[in-house]
Amino acid sequence: MGRFDARASRPARGFWDIFKWKVMDPLTARAKRRTGSFEVPRREHDGEVIASAEPSLTWIGHASFVLRLGGKLIAIDPVFSTRLGVVRRLTPPGVLPEQLPPIDVVLVSHNHYDHLDLPSLKRIGPDATYVVPLGNGELLRKAGLPKVVELDWWQHCEHGPLKITLVPSRHWSMRTPWDRNDALWGGFVIEAPEGTAYHSGDTAFFDGFREIGERLGLIDWAMLPIGAYEPRWFMHPQHLDPEEAGMAFDMLNARHFVAMHWGTFQLTDEPIGEPPERIRSYWKEKGLSEERLWVLDIGETRRL
């Protein structure tokens, strides 16, 4: 399990916390005001690059990416749906599964609906191999996706030249009110001949970032969440804010920061355009090289 066991510090947020956030905070003016207008940047994906053997990364939106490494096409937390319950998508996905070559591997970090979207996974289909944390496999198999690998923290599997390791995060899991934390959650480190990528999944700030960097070596591309952090009293135990994401990047000792988990669904109280402003301000304040910060447009394909 390693030196830090985030399962011992799961965020405890229940009905009354949600009631306070959604009902009481607005009544008492504690809710953060969403001011101004912001258009989420978007561009067309580069289908030619994605289809080639050249390593690349494309942001679908939110925490969803397609990644080409080791000649394999990897989808991470793919969500193509136009809504999550009553929450509508702010801008279309950067690329759709029907526009992609066959996906070889799908990584799902945990079972929250904005990360494990069964309609999206069914669109990818049963031929891909699905890698998930412990306790999530049966849900996928029941959905007609039979090729599932379940991992505990620090366990790994191999797919061709890829080595995929499930690493800890400080978060929690739930699909229904009666299955809270029955399934595991985490992030993924993908090691390939061209380099190493890390996707944190959802996480709060914790000492585990340092351990991930120490145990798994140089991370070339670290996909870290910068959104869904307000109100802070509610989100602090489960989601990073942009400055904490910057500190996590430093602890990982990674080469490039790839911003995610913003600009796609209005799930929390911060203005939709605030997260990239804050991470850029943090970057400038720390005197870090601009080339190391990747705040992608939705749909943008970046060669690795």
SERO-4910 file (N, C-alpha, C, O; in steps of 0.05 Angstrom, whole numbers):
BEGIN
 pado doro    nc1    nc2    nc3   cac1   cac2   cac3    cc1    cc2    cc3    oc1    oc2    oc3
  Met    A     16    -24      0      0      0      0     17     25      0      7     47     -7
  Gly    A     43     24      7     59     48      8     57     63     34     43     54     53
  Arg    A     71     86     35     73    100     60     47    115     67     41    120     91
  Phe    A     32    123     47      7    138     52    -17    123     42    -18    115     19
  Asp    A    -36    118     59    -60    104     52    -83    123     53    -94    129     74
  Ala    A    -90    134     29   -112    154     28   -139    142     35   -158    157     40
  Arg    A   -141    115     36   -166    103     44   -172    108     73   -195    106     82
  Ala    A   -151    116     88   -155    122    116   -165    151    121   -171    158    143
  Ser    A   -166    167     99   -174    195    103   -194    203     81   -191    224     69
  Arg    A   -213    185     76   -233    191     56   -250    215     64   -257    217     88
  Pro    A   -257    233     46   -273    255     53   -301    246     62   -314    230     48
  Ala    A   -310    256     84   -337    249     94   -356    272     89   -357    291    105
  Arg    A   -371    270     68   -390    291     61   -417    277     57   -419    259     40
  Gly    A   -437    286     72   -463    273     70   -485    292     62   -480    314     52
  Phe    A   -510    283     67   -533    298     59   -533    327     70   -539    346     55
  Trp    A   -527    330     96   -529    356    108   -507    375     98   -511    400     97
  Asp    A   -484    364     90   -464    381     78   -473    392     51   -470    415     44
  Ile    A   -486    374     35   -496    382      9   -518    402     13   -520    422     -3
  Phe    A   -536    398     32   -557    418     38   -546    445     45   -555    465     36
  Lys    A   -525    445     62   -513    471     70   -501    485     45   -504    509     42
  Trp    A   -488    469     28   -475    481      4   -496    492    -16   -494    515    -25
  Lys    A   -516    476    -22   -535    483    -43   -558    501    -34   -569    516    -50
  Val    A   -565    500     -8   -588    515      2   -580    537     20   -587    560     16
  Met    A   -564    531     41   -558    551     61   -537    571     52   -540    595     58
  Asp    A   -516    562     38   -496    581     30   -507    604     12   -500    627     16
  Pro    A   -524    597     -8   -535    619    -24   -553    638     -8   -553    662    -12
  Leu    A   -567    627     12   -584    644     28   -569    663     46   -578    685     52
  Thr    A   -545    654     54   -528    670     72   -506    685     57   -488    696     70
  Ala    A   -507    685     31   -488    700     14   -460    689     16   -441    703      9
  Arg    A   -457    664     24   -430    651     25   -423    639     -2   -399    635     -7
  Ala    A   -442    635    -19   -436    623    -45   -420    643    -62   -426    667    -62
  Lys    A   -400    632    -76   -384    649    -93   -399    658   -118   -413    642   -130
  Arg    A   -397    684   -124   -411    694   -147   -397    687   -173   -373    689   -175
  Arg    A   -413    677   -193   -402    672   -219   -406    697   -236   -428    703   -245
  Thr    A   -385    712   -239   -387    738   -253   -374    736   -281   -356    720   -285
  Gly    A   -383    754   -299   -371    755   -325   -379    732   -343   -393    714   -335
  Ser    A   -369    733   -368   -375    712   -387   -348    700   -397   -328    715   -399
  Phe    A   -348    675   -403   -324    662   -411   -332    641   -432   -349    624   -427
  Glu    A   -319    641   -455   -323    621   -475   -300    601   -474   -277    608   -478
  Val    A   -307    576   -469   -287    556   -467   -273    552   -494   -287    547   -514
  Pro    A   -247    554   -495   -233    552   -521   -235    523   -532   -234    504   -518
  Arg    A   -239    522   -558   -243    496   -571   -231    497   -599   -232    518   -612
  Arg    A   -221    475   -608   -211    473   -635   -215    444   -645   -222    426   -630
  Glu    A   -212    441   -672   -215    414   -683   -191    397   -676   -168    405   -677
  His    A   -197    372   -669   -176    353   -664   -161    346   -689   -171    351   -711
  Asp    A   -136    336   -686   -120    329   -709   -122    299   -714   -107    283   -703
  Gly    A   -141    292   -730   -147    263   -734   -123    249   -748   -119    225   -743
  Glu    A   -108    263   -764    -86    250   -778    -64    243   -758    -52    221   -759
  Val    A    -59    260   -739    -38    254   -718    -48    232   -700    -33    213   -694
  Ile    A    -73    233   -692    -84    212   -674    -83    185   -687    -77    165   -674
  Ala    A    -88    183   -713    -89    158   -727    -61    147   -733    -58    123   -739
  Ser    A    -41    164   -731    -13    155   -737     -1    142   -712    -13    141   -691
  Ala    A     23    132   -716     38    120   -693     52    141   -676     64    134   -656
  Glu    A     50    166   -684     64    188   -670     51    192   -642     26    194   -640
  Pro    A     67    193   -621     55    198   -594     41    225   -593     52    245   -602
  Ser    A     17    225   -581      1    250   -580    -18    248   -557    -24    227   -546
  Leu    A    -29    272   -550    -49    275   -529    -71    293   -539    -65    315   -549
  Thr    A    -96    285   -537   -119    302   -545   -138    304   -521   -146    284   -509
  Trp    A   -146    329   -516   -165    334   -494   -193    333   -504   -201    349   -521
  Ile    A   -209    313   -494   -237    311   -501   -253    331   -486   -274    340   -495
  Gly    A   -244    339   -462   -258    356   -444   -260    344   -416   -258    319   -413
  His    A   -263    360   -395   -265    351   -368   -240    335   -361   -217    345   -364
  Ala    A   -242    310   -352   -219    294   -346   -214    273   -368   -199    253   -363
  Ser    A   -225    277   -392   -224    257   -413   -203    264   -434   -201    287   -443
  Phe    A   -187    244   -440   -166    247   -460   -165    222   -478   -174    200   -470
  Val    A   -153    225   -502   -143    203   -517   -113    207   -520   -104    229   -526
  Leu    A    -98    186   -515    -69    187   -514    -58    165   -532    -66    142   -530
  Arg    A    -39    173   -548    -25    153   -565      3    149   -554     20    168   -556
  Leu    A      8    126   -543     35    119   -533     40     90   -540     22     73   -539
  Gly    A     65     83   -546     72     56   -552     56     44   -575     53     20   -577
  Gly    A     47     61   -593     31     53   -616      2     46   -608    -13     39   -626
  Lys    A     -5     48   -583    -32     41   -574    -48     67   -569    -37     87   -561
  Leu    A    -74     65   -575    -92     87   -570   -106     83   -544   -120     62   -540
  Ile    A   -103    101   -525   -113     99   -498   -133    121   -493   -128    144   -498
  Ala    A   -156    113   -483   -176    133   -474   -176    133   -443   -176    112   -431
  Ile    A   -176    157   -431   -176    160   -402   -201    174   -393   -207    196   -403
  Asp    A   -216    162   -375   -241    173   -365   -258    185   -387   -266    208   -385
  Pro    A   -264    170   -408   -278    182   -431   -307    188   -425   -322    170   -418
  Val    A   -315    213   -429   -343    221   -426   -350    237   -451   -340    259   -456
  Phe    A   -368    225   -467   -377    238   -492   -405    249   -490   -415    262   -508
  Ser    A   -419    243   -468   -447    249   -465   -452    280   -464   -434    295   -455
  Thr    A   -475    288   -473   -482    317   -473   -492    327   -446   -493    351   -441
  Arg    A   -498    309   -427   -506    317   -401   -499    295   -381   -497    272   -387
  Leu    A   -496    304   -356   -493    286   -333   -517    291   -315   -516    310   -299
  Gly    A   -538    275   -317   -562    281   -303   -574    307   -312   -581    310   -335
  Val    A   -576    327   -294   -588    353   -301   -566    372   -310   -572    395   -318
  Val    A   -541    365   -308   -519    383   -315   -512    379   -345   -503    358   -353
  Arg    A   -515    400   -360   -510    399   -389   -481    406   -395   -468    422   -381
  Arg    A   -471    393   -415   -443    399   -425   -442    427   -436   -460    435   -451
  Leu    A   -421    442   -430   -419    469   -439   -410    472   -468   -416    491   -481
  Thr    A   -394    452   -477   -384    452   -504   -381    423   -513   -375    406   -497
  Pro    A   -384    418   -539   -383    390   -548   -356    377   -542   -336    391   -539
  Pro    A   -356    350   -542   -331    336   -538   -310    343   -560   -318    349   -583
  Gly    A   -285    343   -552   -264    350   -571   -261    330   -594   -252    337   -616
  Val    A   -269    305   -589   -269    285   -609   -289    263   -600   -292    259   -576
  Leu    A   -302    250   -619   -322    229   -613   -310    202   -619   -292    200   -636
  Pro    A   -319    181   -606   -308    155   -611   -311    146   -640   -294    131   -650
  Glu    A   -332    155   -653   -336    148   -681   -315    161   -700   -312    153   -723
  Gln    A   -302    182   -690   -281    196   -706   -253    185   -701   -234    194   -712
  Leu    A   -252    165   -683   -226    155   -674   -220    128   -687   -238    113   -694
  Pro    A   -194    121   -690   -187     93   -696   -195     76   -673   -202     86   -651
  Pro    A   -195     49   -676   -202     32   -653   -185     38   -628   -161     40   -630
  Ile    A   -199     40   -606   -185     46   -580   -176     19   -568   -192      0   -566
  Asp    A   -151     18   -561   -139     -6   -550   -144    -10   -521   -151    -32   -511
  Val    A   -141     12   -505   -142     10   -476   -159     34   -466   -156     56   -475
  Val    A   -177     28   -447   -192     49   -433   -185     48   -404   -187     27   -391
  Leu    A   -177     71   -392   -171     73   -364   -194     89   -351   -201    110   -360
  Val    A   -205     78   -329   -226     92   -314   -217     95   -285   -211     75   -272
  Ser    A   -215    120   -276   -202    125   -250   -220    119   -226   -210    111   -205
  His    A   -246    122   -229   -265    117   -207   -293    118   -218   -297    125   -241
  Asn    A   -312    112   -201   -339    107   -211   -358    131   -210   -382    128   -215
  His    A   -349    155   -204   -367    178   -205   -375    183   -234   -360    177   -253
  Tyr    A   -399    193   -237   -412    194   -264   -397    212   -284   -400    208   -308
  Asp    A   -382    231   -274   -367    248   -293   -340    236   -300   -324    249   -314
  His    A   -335    211   -292   -311    197   -299   -317    169   -310   -304    160   -329
  Leu    A   -337    156   -299   -346    130   -310   -374    134   -321   -394    133   -307
  Asp    A   -375    139   -347   -401    144   -361   -406    119   -379   -395    116   -400
  Leu    A   -425    102   -370   -430     77   -384   -438     81   -413   -429     67   -430
  Pro    A   -456    101   -419   -462    105   -448   -438    110   -465   -436    101   -488
  Ser    A   -419    126   -454   -394    131   -469   -377    106   -473   -366    101   -494
  Leu    A   -375     90   -452   -359     66   -453   -372     46   -473   -357     33   -488
  Lys    A   -398     45   -474   -411     27   -493   -406     36   -521   -405     19   -540
  Arg    A   -403     62   -526   -397     72   -553   -369     63   -561   -364     59   -585
  Ile    A   -351     61   -543   -324     51   -549   -326     21   -555   -313     12   -574
  Gly    A   -341      6   -540   -347    -21   -546   -331    -42   -532   -313    -36   -517
  Pro    A   -337    -68   -538   -326    -90   -523   -298    -99   -531   -286   -116   -518
  Asp    A   -287    -88   -553   -261    -98   -562   -238    -86   -546   -216    -97   -546
  Ala    A   -242    -63   -534   -221    -50   -518   -217    -65   -492   -235    -78   -482
  Thr    A   -193    -62   -481   -187    -72   -454   -192    -49   -434   -181    -27   -438
  Tyr    A   -208    -54   -413   -215    -34   -394   -199    -39   -368   -200    -61   -357
  Val    A   -184    -19   -359   -168    -22   -334   -181     -3   -314   -184     21   -318
  Val    A   -189    -15   -291   -204     -1   -270   -194     -8   -243   -181    -29   -239
  Pro    A   -199      9   -223   -193      2   -195   -210    -21   -185   -232    -26   -196
  Leu    A   -201    -34   -164   -216    -57   -153   -245    -50   -147   -251    -28   -138
  Gly    A   -263    -69   -153   -291    -66   -147   -308    -53   -169   -332    -51   -166
  Asn    A   -295    -44   -191   -309    -31   -213   -314    -50   -237   -329    -43   -255
  Gly    A   -302    -73   -236   -303    -91   -260   -331   -101   -266   -339   -102   -289
  Glu    A   -346   -109   -246   -372   -121   -251   -391   -102   -264   -407   -110   -281
  Leu    A   -390    -76   -258   -407    -56   -270   -402    -56   -300   -421    -54   -316
  Leu    A   -377    -57   -309   -371    -57   -337   -379    -83   -351   -389    -83   -373
  Arg    A   -374   -105   -337   -381   -131   -349   -411   -133   -354   -420   -143   -374
  Lys    A   -427   -123   -335   -456   -123   -338   -465   -105   -361   -486   -109   -372
  Ala    A   -448    -86   -368   -454    -68   -390   -445    -79   -417   -447    -65   -437
  Gly    A   -435   -104   -417   -427   -116   -442   -398   -111   -450   -391   -112   -473
  Leu    A   -382   -104   -430   -353    -98   -435   -337   -119   -420   -330   -115   -397
  Pro    A   -330   -141   -433   -320   -164   -418   -290   -163   -412   -280   -177   -394
  Lys    A   -275   -147   -427   -245   -148   -424   -237   -127   -403   -230   -105   -410
  Val    A   -238   -135   -378   -234   -117   -356   -211   -127   -338   -209   -151   -332
  Val    A   -193   -109   -331   -171   -114   -312   -176    -96   -288   -177    -72   -291
  Glu    A   -177   -108   -264   -180    -93   -240   -153    -92   -225   -140   -113   -222
  Leu    A   -146    -69   -215   -121    -65   -201   -125    -53   -173   -143    -37   -169
  Asp    A   -108    -61   -155   -105    -47   -129    -84    -26   -132    -69    -25   -152
  Trp    A    -82     -8   -113    -60     12   -113    -33     -1   -115    -27    -21   -101
  Trp    A    -17      9   -133     11      1   -138     12    -25   -154     34    -34   -161
  Gln    A    -10    -37   -161     -9    -60   -179     -8    -49   -208    -16    -27   -213
  His    A      2    -66   -226      4    -57   -254     -4    -80   -272     -5   -103   -264
  Cys    A    -10    -73   -296    -15    -92   -318      0    -83   -342     10    -60   -343
  Glu    A      3   -100   -362     18    -93   -386      0    -98   -410    -16   -117   -411
  His    A      3    -80   -429    -12    -82   -454      7    -75   -476     12    -52   -482
  Gly    A     18    -96   -489     39    -91   -509     62    -78   -495     72    -88   -475
  Pro    A     72    -56   -506     95    -42   -493     88    -25   -470    106    -13   -457
  Leu    A     62    -23   -463     53     -5   -441     54    -19   -414     46    -43   -412
  Lys    A     63     -5   -394     60    -14   -366     42      6   -353     48     30   -351
  Ile    A     19     -3   -342     -2     14   -331     -4      8   -301    -10    -15   -294
  Thr    A      1     28   -284      1     24   -255    -21     42   -243    -23     65   -249
  Leu    A    -38     29   -226    -57     45   -211    -43     56   -186    -31     42   -171
  Val    A    -46     82   -183    -33     96   -160    -54    109   -143    -76    114   -152
  Pro    A    -48    115   -118    -67    126    -99    -76    154   -107    -62    169   -120
  Ser    A   -100    161    -98   -109    189    -98   -125    192    -73   -134    173    -60
  Arg    A   -129    217    -65   -146    222    -41   -174    230    -50   -179    254    -56
  His    A   -191    211    -51   -218    216    -61   -237    195    -49   -234    187    -26
  Trp    A   -257    187    -64   -277    168    -54   -293    158    -78   -288    166   -101
  Ser    A   -312    140    -73   -328    129    -95   -357    126    -87   -363    122    -63
  Met    A   -375    127   -106   -403    123   -101   -418    124   -127   -415    143   -143
  Arg    A   -435    105   -133   -454    106   -155   -483    110   -145   -499    123   -158
  Thr    A   -489     98   -121   -515    100   -109   -512    106    -80   -489    104    -69
  Pro    A   -533    114    -66   -530    121    -37   -521     98    -20   -512    102      3
  Trp    A   -523     73    -30   -517     50    -13   -491     36    -20   -485     15    -10
  Asp    A   -475     47    -39   -450     34    -46   -425     52    -42   -405     49    -55
  Arg    A   -428     71    -23   -406     89    -19   -380     75    -11   -380     59      8
  Asn    A   -359     80    -26   -332     69    -22   -331     38    -23   -312     26    -12
  Asp    A   -350     26    -36   -348     -3    -41   -328     -9    -62   -317    -31    -63
  Ala    A   -323     10    -80   -303      6   -101   -280     26    -96   -283     47    -84
  Leu    A   -256     18   -107   -232     34   -103   -232     57   -124   -247     56   -143
  Trp    A   -214     76   -120   -210     99   -138   -180    102   -140   -164     90   -125
  Gly    A   -171    119   -158   -142    124   -161   -135    139   -185   -152    150   -199
  Gly    A   -109    140   -191    -98    152   -216    -82    130   -230    -80    108   -221
  Phe    A    -72    138   -254    -57    119   -270    -30    131   -279    -29    154   -286
  Val    A    -10    114   -278     16    121   -290     20    102   -314     19     77   -310
  Ile    A     24    113   -338     27     97   -362     56    100   -372     64    122   -380
  Glu    A     71     79   -370     99     79   -379    100     67   -407     90     45   -412
  Ala    A    114     81   -425    116     73   -453    144     79   -463    159     94   -450
  Pro    A    152     68   -486    179     74   -497    184    104   -501    207    113   -498
  Glu    A    163    119   -507    167    148   -513    167    165   -488    176    188   -489
  Gly    A    158    154   -465    157    170   -441    135    160   -422    123    139   -428
  Thr    A    131    175   -401    112    167   -380     91    188   -376     97    212   -373
  Ala    A     66    180   -375     43    198   -371     30    190   -344     29    167   -336
  Tyr    A     19    211   -331      5    207   -306    -22    222   -307    -23    245   -315
  His    A    -43    208   -300    -70    220   -298    -79    215   -269    -82    192   -260
  Ser    A    -84    237   -255    -89    234   -226   -117    225   -219   -121    217   -196
  Gly    A   -136    224   -238   -164    221   -230   -172    245   -213   -159    265   -213
  Asp    A   -193    242   -198   -201    262   -179   -184    258   -154   -179    236   -145
  Thr    A   -175    281   -142   -160    278   -117   -158    305   -103   -159    326   -115
  Ala    A   -156    303    -77   -148    326    -60   -118    326    -58   -104    308    -68
  Phe    A   -107    346    -45    -78    348    -41    -70    328    -19    -83    327      2
  Phe    A    -48    313    -24    -39    294     -4    -10    287    -10      1    292    -32
  Asp    A      3    275     10     32    269      8     37    248    -13     60    244    -21
  Gly    A     17    234    -22     21    213    -41     33    222    -67     45    205    -81
  Phe    A     30    247    -75     42    257   -100     72    252    -99     84    244   -119
  Arg    A     85    258    -77    113    255    -75    121    225    -78    140    218    -91
  Glu    A    105    208    -65    111    179    -66    108    169    -95    124    152   -104
  Ile    A     88    178   -109     84    170   -137    109    177   -153    119    160   -169
  Gly    A    119    202   -151    142    210   -165    167    194   -158    183    187   -175
  Glu    A    170    188   -132    194    174   -122    193    145   -131    214    134   -139
  Arg    A    170    132   -131    168    104   -137    168     97   -166    179     77   -175
  Leu    A    157    115   -183    154    109   -211    172    125   -229    170    123   -254
  Gly    A    189    142   -219    208    156   -235    198    180   -250    176    190   -243
  Leu    A    213    189   -269    206    214   -283    180    212   -298    175    194   -314
  Ile    A    162    231   -292    136    233   -306    139    256   -326    146    278   -319
  Asp    A    134    250   -351    137    270   -373    112    287   -375    114    311   -380
  Trp    A     88    275   -372     63    290   -376     45    284   -353     35    261   -350
  Ala    A     39    304   -335     22    300   -312     -4    314   -317     -5    338   -317
  Met    A    -26    298   -319    -53    309   -323    -65    313   -295    -70    293   -281
  Leu    A    -69    338   -288    -77    345   -260   -102    363   -261   -104    380   -278
  Pro    A   -121    359   -243   -146    375   -243   -142    402   -231   -127    406   -211
  Ile    A   -154    422   -244   -152    450   -235   -179    462   -229   -181    485   -220
  Gly    A   -201    447   -233   -228    458   -228   -244    441   -209   -234    421   -198
  Ala    A   -268    450   -203   -287    438   -184   -276    440   -156   -274    419   -142
  Tyr    A   -270    464   -147   -258    468   -120   -274    487   -102   -265    490    -79
  Glu    A   -295    499   -111   -311    517    -94   -339    505    -88   -351    493   -106
  Pro    A   -350    508    -63   -338    522    -41   -315    506    -28   -316    481    -26
  Arg    A   -295    520    -19   -271    507    -10   -276    489     15   -264    468     17
  Trp    A   -294    498     32   -300    483     57   -311    455     50   -307    436     65
  Phe    A   -325    453     27   -337    428     19   -317    411      2   -316    387      5
  Met    A   -302    424    -16   -286    410    -36   -258    404    -27   -245    387    -39
  His    A   -248    418     -7   -220    415      1   -211    386      6   -189    379     -2
  Pro    A   -228    369     19   -219    342     24   -220    323      0   -211    300      1
  Gln    A   -229    333    -23   -233    315    -46   -224    326    -73   -219    310    -91
  His    A   -220    352    -76   -211    364   -101   -189    384    -97   -190    400    -78
  Leu    A   -170    384   -115   -149    405   -115   -160    432   -124   -179    432   -141
  Asp    A   -149    453   -114   -153    479   -128   -128    484   -145   -109    468   -143
  Pro    A   -127    504   -162   -105    507   -181    -78    510   -167    -58    498   -177
  Glu    A    -76    524   -145    -51    527   -131    -41    500   -120    -18    494   -121
  Glu    A    -60    485   -109    -53    458    -99    -44    440   -121    -26    423   -118
  Ala    A    -57    443   -144    -48    427   -168    -19    434   -175     -4    416   -182
  Gly    A    -13    460   -173     15    468   -179     34    456   -159     56    447   -166
  Met    A     26    455   -133     44    443   -113     46    412   -117     67    401   -113
  Ala    A     24    400   -126     25    371   -132     45    365   -154     60    346   -154
  Phe    A     44    382   -175     63    380   -197     92    381   -188    109    366   -197
  Asp    A     97    400   -170    124    403   -159    132    377   -144    155    368   -146
  Met    A    114    366   -128    120    342   -113    125    318   -131    141    301   -124
  Leu    A    111    317   -153    114    295   -172    141    298   -187    152    278   -196
  Asn    A    152    322   -188    176    328   -203    173    320   -232    191    309   -245
  Ala    A    150    328   -243    143    321   -271    154    343   -290    161    364   -281
  Arg    A    154    336   -315    165    354   -336    143    374   -346    149    398   -348
  His    A    119    364   -351     98    381   -363     73    377   -346     66    355   -338
  Phe    A     59    399   -342     33    400   -328     11    402   -350     12    421   -366
  Val    A     -8    384   -350    -31    384   -368    -56    389   -352    -64    372   -336
  Ala    A    -68    412   -355    -92    420   -340   -116    404   -349   -120    400   -373
  Met    A   -133    396   -330   -157    382   -336   -179    388   -315   -174    403   -296
  His    A   -202    376   -319   -224    377   -300   -234    406   -297   -239    416   -275
  Trp    A   -238    419   -319   -249    447   -319   -261    451   -347   -255    437   -366
  Gly    A   -278    472   -349   -287    481   -375   -308    465   -389   -314    471   -412
  Thr    A   -318    443   -377   -335    425   -391   -363    422   -378   -383    423   -392
  Phe    A   -364    419   -352   -388    418   -337   -387    437   -313   -366    439   -300
  Gln    A   -408    453   -309   -409    471   -285   -418    454   -261   -442    454   -256
  Leu    A   -400    441   -248   -407    424   -226   -405    438   -199   -418    429   -180
  Thr    A   -389    459   -197   -384    472   -171   -387    502   -175   -396    512   -195
  Asp    A   -379    518   -155   -386    546   -153   -367    566   -166   -374    588   -171
  Glu    A   -342    557   -172   -324    577   -183   -332    584   -212   -343    567   -226
  Pro    A   -326    609   -221   -331    616   -249   -316    598   -267   -294    590   -261
  Ile    A   -328    591   -290   -318    571   -308   -290    578   -318   -274    560   -323
  Gly    A   -284    604   -322   -259    612   -332   -237    618   -312   -215    625   -319
  Glu    A   -244    615   -286   -225    621   -265   -201    602   -263   -178    610   -259
  Pro    A   -206    575   -265   -183    557   -261   -159    562   -278   -137    562   -268
  Pro    A   -162    566   -305   -137    571   -320   -124    597   -313    -99    599   -314
  Glu    A   -139    617   -305   -127    643   -297   -110    638   -272    -87    648   -270
  Arg    A   -120    622   -253   -105    618   -228    -80    601   -232    -60    606   -219
  Ile    A    -82    580   -249    -58    564   -253    -37    580   -268    -13    576   -263
  Arg    A    -45    597   -287    -25    613   -301    -13    634   -282     12    639   -283
  Ser    A    -28    645   -264    -17    663   -244      2    649   -226     24    660   -220
  Tyr    A     -4    625   -217     14    609   -200     40    604   -215     61    607   -204
  Trp    A     37    597   -240     61    591   -257     80    615   -258    104    612   -255
  Lys    A     68    638   -264     83    662   -266     96    670   -239    120    677   -239
  Glu    A     81    667   -218     91    674   -191    115    656   -184    134    665   -171
  Lys    A    115    631   -192    137    612   -186    160    614   -206    180    601   -202
  Gly    A    157    629   -227    178    633   -246    183    608   -263    206    603   -271
  Leu    A    162    592   -267    165    567   -282    164    572   -312    151    591   -321
  Ser    A    176    556   -328    177    558   -357    149    555   -369    135    535   -362
  Glu    A    140    573   -386    114    571   -398    111    546   -414     88    536   -417
  Glu    A    132    536   -426    131    512   -442    122    487   -427    114    467   -438
  Arg    A    125    489   -400    118    465   -383     89    465   -375     79    445   -365
  Leu    A     74    487   -380     46    488   -373     29    485   -398     30    502   -416
  Trp    A     13    464   -399     -4    459   -422    -33    463   -413    -45    445   -400
  Val    A    -45    486   -420    -74    490   -416    -86    487   -444    -87    507   -459
  Leu    A    -95    464   -450   -104    457   -478   -132    469   -483   -148    472   -465
  Asp    A   -137    474   -508   -165    479   -517   -178    451   -519   -165    431   -524
  Ile    A   -204    451   -515   -219    426   -519   -216    418   -548   -221    434   -566
  Gly    A   -208    393   -552   -203    383   -579   -175    386   -588   -167    374   -609
  Glu    A   -159    401   -574   -131    405   -582   -115    379   -581   -117    364   -561
  Thr    A   -100    374   -602    -82    351   -603    -54    361   -601    -45    378   -617
  Arg    A    -39    351   -581    -12    360   -576      7    336   -581      4    315   -569
  Arg    A     27    340   -598     47    319   -603     64    317   -578     71    337   -565
  Leu    A     71    293   -570     87    288   -546    116    283   -553    133    279   -536
***
